[in-house]
Amino acid sequence: LLIKTDTSGNEIWKKKIGVVGWDEYGWGIKMSSDGKLLISGNKRAHNGTTNGAYILKADTNGAVMWQQYFWSNQGLAATALVELPNTDIVAIAGKGYGGNTRMELIKLDAAGNLIFDKEYGSFSDRAEPYAMIMNDKGNLVAVGQNYYPSIGGKVNGLIYEFNQNGDSLFSREYAIQPGSQNYFRDVVQAPDKGYCFSGFISPLFANGGTGTQDIWLLKTDSTFCESAVSCGYPT
């Protein structure tokens, strides 16, 4: 569902984008450098498991200029995208393998042609991306969480740093409270070049968790470390 309003919030037009027999979901929207709309989300056969990343470009009248769908088995949406300075587009998603997912980075040129589709991490866990930014070095920082279905529902906050060629430079998991699920939802780079992550924690009472669901805010330095002790970031 794509809606355009004026600056007072009055609706100018409202359009549906999709085809019969398929379910389409929009997760994120960005303005491109040429004044068009870049939309990321997911697409699947209606009520099916062929769920994968869906990326499209539309003009400001809502007309689709191009679209790309990346099929997988119970995959996750392309939740965020970044337009690079050269107008290439990079989206973060979750490639599905029948219930488990790996981090997926998709790069397209401005015309929607595929440059690469790469995956990262273990096949046995469920990596779930939510947000992505470009940092001061021109690298991409993606955040979300890793879910461990075989370890009592354990969830850790997860970050990846990639260069623009899709090489994984660094990844790390974080948790703030034992016995709880620890989720990341967004990230910004601070003026000191460190990072602030926002998310939430949810107690697992069967695992000794206490309290209620609360906001989680984590601050790290520019190498993703929480303290002066090195956390293994490459030199």
C-alpha positions as CSV (number, residue, x, y, z in Angstrom):
1,L,0.0,0.0,0.0
2,L,1.6,3.3,-1.1
3,I,0.0,6.6,-0.1
4,K,1.0,10.1,-1.0
5,T,-0.1,13.2,1.0
6,D,0.6,16.9,0.8
7,T,2.5,18.7,3.6
8,S,-0.7,19.0,5.6
9,G,-1.3,15.2,5.5
10,N,-4.2,15.4,3.0
11,E,-4.3,12.4,0.8
12,I,-3.3,13.0,-2.9
13,W,-3.5,9.4,-4.0
14,K,-3.4,5.8,-2.7
15,K,-2.3,2.8,-4.7
16,K,-1.9,-0.9,-4.3
17,I,1.2,-2.6,-5.7
18,G,1.0,-6.4,-6.3
19,V,-0.3,-9.2,-8.4
20,V,-3.1,-11.8,-8.0
21,G,-2.1,-14.9,-6.2
22,W,0.9,-13.2,-4.3
23,D,1.2,-11.5,-1.0
24,E,3.5,-8.4,-1.0
25,Y,4.6,-6.4,2.0
26,G,6.4,-3.1,2.2
27,W,8.9,-2.6,5.1
28,G,11.0,0.4,4.1
29,I,11.0,3.4,1.8
30,K,13.7,5.8,0.8
31,M,14.1,8.7,-1.7
32,S,16.7,7.9,-4.3
33,S,19.1,10.6,-5.5
34,D,17.1,11.0,-8.7
35,G,13.9,11.8,-6.8
36,K,12.3,8.4,-7.1
37,L,11.0,5.9,-4.4
38,L,13.0,2.9,-3.4
39,I,10.9,0.3,-1.5
40,S,12.0,-2.8,0.3
41,G,9.9,-5.6,1.7
42,N,9.0,-9.2,0.9
43,K,6.9,-11.3,-1.4
44,R,5.4,-14.8,-1.3
45,A,2.9,-17.0,-3.1
46,H,-0.4,-16.4,-1.3
47,N,-0.3,-18.1,2.1
48,G,2.8,-20.1,1.0
49,T,6.3,-20.5,2.2
50,T,8.1,-19.1,-0.9
51,N,8.9,-16.0,1.0
52,G,11.8,-13.7,0.0
53,A,13.2,-10.2,-0.4
54,Y,11.3,-7.9,-2.7
55,I,12.8,-4.6,-3.9
56,L,11.3,-2.1,-6.3
57,K,11.7,1.4,-7.6
58,A,8.7,3.6,-8.3
59,D,8.2,7.2,-9.4
60,T,6.3,9.7,-7.2
61,N,3.1,9.0,-9.0
62,G,3.3,5.4,-7.8
63,A,4.2,3.8,-11.1
64,V,6.6,0.9,-10.7
65,M,9.8,1.3,-12.8
66,W,11.4,-2.0,-11.9
67,Q,11.1,-4.8,-9.3
68,Q,13.2,-7.7,-8.1
69,Y,12.1,-10.8,-6.1
70,F,14.6,-13.1,-4.4
71,W,12.9,-16.4,-3.7
72,S,13.7,-18.5,-0.6
73,N,12.1,-21.1,1.7
74,Q,10.4,-19.2,4.6
75,G,12.8,-16.3,4.2
76,L,12.5,-12.8,5.7
77,A,11.9,-9.4,4.2
78,A,14.3,-6.9,2.9
79,T,13.8,-4.7,5.9
80,A,16.1,-1.8,5.0
81,L,18.1,-0.5,2.0
82,V,20.9,2.1,1.4
83,E,21.6,4.0,-1.8
84,L,25.4,4.2,-2.3
85,P,27.1,7.4,-3.6
86,N,27.4,5.8,-7.0
87,T,23.6,5.1,-7.0
88,D,23.9,1.4,-6.5
89,I,21.4,0.0,-4.0
90,V,22.1,-2.4,-1.2
91,A,19.4,-4.1,0.8
92,I,19.6,-6.3,3.9
93,A,17.3,-9.4,4.2
94,G,17.1,-12.9,5.5
95,K,17.6,-15.9,3.2
96,G,15.3,-18.7,4.3
97,Y,16.0,-22.4,4.6
98,G,12.8,-23.9,5.9
99,G,12.6,-22.1,9.2
100,N,16.2,-21.0,9.6
101,T,17.6,-17.9,8.0
102,R,21.0,-16.4,7.1
103,M,21.8,-12.7,6.8
104,E,21.4,-11.8,3.1
105,L,23.0,-8.7,1.4
106,I,21.6,-7.8,-2.1
107,K,23.2,-5.2,-4.3
108,L,21.5,-3.8,-7.4
109,D,22.5,-1.1,-9.9
110,A,20.2,1.9,-10.3
111,A,18.4,0.1,-13.1
112,G,17.6,-2.8,-10.9
113,N,20.1,-5.2,-12.3
114,L,21.6,-7.7,-9.8
115,I,25.3,-7.1,-8.9
116,F,25.4,-9.7,-6.1
117,D,23.3,-11.7,-3.7
118,K,25.4,-12.9,-0.7
119,E,24.7,-14.8,2.5
120,Y,26.4,-14.9,5.9
121,G,26.3,-16.9,9.1
122,S,25.2,-20.3,10.2
123,F,22.6,-22.4,8.6
124,S,21.4,-23.7,12.0
125,D,20.2,-20.4,13.5
126,R,17.7,-17.8,12.6
127,A,19.3,-14.4,11.8
128,E,16.8,-11.6,11.5
129,P,17.8,-8.2,10.1
130,Y,16.0,-5.0,10.9
131,A,18.0,-1.9,10.0
132,M,21.1,-0.8,8.1
133,I,23.1,2.4,7.8
134,M,26.3,3.5,6.1
135,N,29.0,4.5,8.5
136,D,31.7,7.2,8.2
137,K,34.0,4.7,6.4
138,G,31.5,4.0,3.7
139,N,30.8,0.6,5.1
140,L,27.4,-0.9,5.8
141,V,26.3,-1.7,9.4
142,A,23.3,-4.0,9.7
143,V,21.5,-4.9,12.9
144,G,19.0,-7.4,14.1
145,Q,19.1,-10.5,16.2
146,N,20.1,-14.2,16.2
147,Y,17.5,-16.6,17.4
148,Y,18.6,-20.1,18.7
149,P,15.6,-22.4,18.6
150,S,17.7,-25.3,20.0
151,I,18.8,-23.3,23.1
152,G,15.5,-22.6,24.8
153,G,14.5,-19.6,22.7
154,K,17.7,-17.7,23.3
155,V,18.0,-14.4,21.3
156,N,21.0,-12.1,21.1
157,G,21.4,-8.8,19.4
158,L,23.4,-9.1,16.2
159,I,25.5,-6.7,14.1
160,Y,27.4,-7.1,10.9
161,E,29.7,-4.6,9.1
162,F,30.2,-5.1,5.4
163,N,32.1,-3.2,2.8
164,Q,30.4,-2.1,-0.4
165,N,31.6,-5.3,-2.2
166,G,29.7,-7.4,0.3
167,D,32.7,-8.7,2.2
168,S,31.9,-9.3,5.9
169,L,34.4,-7.3,7.9
170,F,33.1,-7.9,11.4
171,S,30.1,-9.5,13.2
172,R,29.2,-9.8,16.9
173,E,26.4,-10.7,19.2
174,Y,25.3,-8.8,22.3
175,A,23.1,-9.5,25.3
176,I,22.2,-7.3,28.4
177,Q,20.2,-9.6,30.6
178,P,20.7,-13.4,31.2
179,G,17.5,-15.4,30.9
180,S,16.0,-12.9,28.5
181,Q,15.7,-12.4,24.7
182,N,17.7,-9.5,23.5
183,Y,16.6,-7.8,20.3
184,F,18.1,-5.0,18.2
185,R,15.8,-2.9,16.0
186,D,17.8,0.2,14.9
187,V,21.3,1.8,15.0
188,V,22.8,5.3,14.5
189,Q,26.4,6.4,14.4
190,A,27.2,8.9,17.1
191,P,29.3,12.1,16.7
192,D,32.2,10.3,18.3
193,K,32.0,7.6,15.5
194,G,30.7,5.0,18.0
195,Y,27.3,3.5,17.7
196,C,24.0,3.6,19.6
197,F,21.8,0.6,19.2
198,S,18.1,0.5,20.3
199,G,15.9,-2.5,20.8
200,F,14.2,-4.3,23.7
201,I,14.6,-7.3,26.1
202,S,11.9,-9.8,26.9
203,P,12.3,-12.1,29.9
204,L,12.1,-15.9,29.5
205,F,10.8,-16.9,32.9
206,A,11.6,-20.6,32.3
207,N,15.2,-19.6,31.8
208,G,15.4,-17.5,34.9
209,G,14.4,-14.2,33.3
210,T,12.8,-11.6,35.5
211,G,10.9,-8.3,35.1
212,T,9.0,-7.1,32.1
213,Q,9.8,-6.2,28.5
214,D,12.0,-3.1,28.5
215,I,13.8,-0.8,26.0
216,W,17.4,-1.7,25.5
217,L,19.9,1.0,24.6
218,L,23.6,0.0,23.9
219,K,26.5,2.4,23.2
220,T,29.7,1.1,21.8
221,D,32.9,2.7,20.4
222,S,33.8,2.8,16.7
223,T,35.0,-0.8,16.8
224,F,31.7,-2.0,18.3
225,C,33.3,-2.6,21.8
226,E,31.4,-1.9,25.0
227,S,34.6,-1.2,27.0
228,A,38.3,-0.4,26.6
229,V,38.9,-4.2,26.1
230,S,39.3,-5.1,22.5
231,C,36.4,-7.2,21.0
232,G,38.4,-8.5,18.0
233,Y,37.7,-5.8,15.5
234,P,40.3,-6.1,12.6
235,T,43.1,-3.6,12.6
